[in-house]
């Protein structure tokens, strides 16, 4: 599905983009900026990952879309972004999951499925590894915190996730 709908598109221009998934709760889009210094093929892959993170995305399909071998795409992505393609995709999914944990009443299972994890166990393991606590504990602490504490908790979890990525 991803391949068939995107094979005829040309790479995006080197400007800010608004992927479908980057929409605030009030319906306004949030701008996602792909750095201009990135290779245009990597910009295209980042855009695809951002807008299709809920789907199971294979490196082979992405590589075909940008006319690279899977090995070359993996190497180029890591050298340009500083982390592997899979780790980047996991980061995108976990950021969406963290937002859903903070703002929705969906179950952990529903959140895991909605952000693209194939199993709840994998989601919980990744979340704990990146954020430092389980999704249910994160939600409980976040909901019981004051507004100032929520802001600090959200920033701390983002900082932890960013440090784990590097």
N, C-alpha and C positions, 0 to 999 in steps of 0.2 A: 504494500500500500504506500509506504513512504517513498519507495523507488519510483513507482509508476506516477505518482503525483508530482514528483520533483525533478524528474530527469530532463524535462524540457525547459526548466527555469535556468536563467543565467545567474552567476554569482551576484550577491547583493552589492549595491554601491557602497563606498567606504564612508558611510554616514551612520547616524544613530538609527536603530531599527526598533520596531515595536512588535515583538513576537506575540502570538495569540495568548500565550500563557502569562504574559507580563501585564496583567490587568488588576488594578486595585479593587477592593471590595465595593467601592462606589461606582465602578465601571470605567473610571478614567485609566487610560493606558499609562504605564510607567516606561520611560525610555531606557532601553538597554543599549549601551554604547559598546561597540566592538572597536578596540583600539586600532587606529589607522596604521600603526607600525606593523601589524600582523600581516603575514602572507595572506593574499586574497583567498586562497583555498582554505586556509585555517579560519578566516573570518566566516566563510560560507559554512564550514562544518560547525563552528560555534553557534551560528544562527540556527542551523538545523537542530542541534542538540537542545538549544534553549526552547525552540518552538515545538519540538517533538519528544520531549523528555519522558513523556508517559508511555511511549511505545518502546518495544524491544528493538534497539538499534544496534546493528552489527557493524563492525569496522570494515568488513568486506563491501557492504553496500555503500557506506560513506566513501570509501576509497574509490569505488567505481564512479560515484557522482563527481568527484574532483579529479578523475583521471590519474590516480596514483595507486601504487601497490599498497596493500594493507600495512606492510612493514614500513614503507616510506612515509605513509600518513602517520603512523604511530610515532615514528622518529621525529618528523617535522612538528607534529602537534606538541610533543613533549618539549622540544627545543624552543618553540614559540610561546607556549603557555606555562611551562615550568612544572607540569604534572601530566600524567597519562590521560588519554581520552576517557577511559572508564572511570578514573577518579574524578575527572571534571563532571561527567554525567552524574555520578553519585552525589557530588556536591550540589549540583543543580536540583536534583530530586530531594535531597535532604533539606535544602533551603525552603522548598515548597512545602515539605512535610512540617517543618518547624512553624511556618506561617499558618498552616491548617490546624496544627495542635493549639496554637494561640487563639485562633479566631473561630473555629468550628466545633461542633459537637459530634462530629463523625467518630466512629470507633477507630482504634488503631489499625484494625484490619482494613477498613474502608480507606483510610488515609494511605496505607501501604500500597493498596491497589491503585488508588487514584494518582499517585505520583510515579508509578511505574515499577514497583518492586514485585517480583513474582511470588514471593512468600513473606509472611509476616516475620518469621524467624530471621530472615536475611535483613529485612528492614530494621528490626529491633537491634540486631548486631551492628549494622552500619551506623545507625543513629547513636548508639552508645559509644562506639568507637570515635565518631566525629564530634559529638556534642558533649560526651562525658557522662551521660545519664540515660536512662531508658525513656522512651517516648511518654509513657504514662506518668512517670515521675516528673518529667519536664512539664507536662500539662498541668499536673497537680500543683507544683510549685508556682508555675506561671499564673494560674487562676487564683491562687491564694495570696499572691503578692500585691502590694500597692502599685500605683502607676509608676512611681519612681523606681521601685524594685523591678518592675516588669521591664523597664527600659534598660536597667543594668543587666538583668538576666539575659535579655535578648542580645545585648552587646557582648557579654561574656561568652555566650554560646557561639556567636559568630566568630569571636576571636579564637576560641578553642578549635572550631572547625577550620579556620584559616591556618592555624599553626600545625594542625594535623596533616593538612594538604601539602605543605612544603616540606 
